[in-house]
């Protein structure tokens, strides 16, 4: 386990479209995602080939009802970026906010209600026959 206590923290509130900047949003509302989850953020950081640690037992102090925090190593010990395409935290937050809506877990959730609604042809309740 690498020493991750000095890595950058990302809370879901940082990229949540429903939050105001006073509530903790750190990116523009036009870039932000709706209801991001910590595991989605961790998957996005892993996609960018950044060392990542998902901490589900932690929560943001301004929004303690939404659990999860992601620790990400953006720069090495010598100060060079781990991924040259993401040199700082602001760029990472913007890129993650763009990637979260494309997360495969969200794609599956969006497809389920459309597929499940077409099977409502069965009748329920009494059949209408009277007892003799």
Secondary structure, 3 states (H helix, E strand, C coil): CCCCCCCEEECHHHHECCCCCCCCCCCCCCCCECCCCHHHHHHHHHHCCCCEEEEEEEEECCEEEEEEEEEECCECCCCCECCCCCCCHHHHHHHHHHHHCCCHHHHHHHHHHHHHCCCCCCCCCCCCCCCC
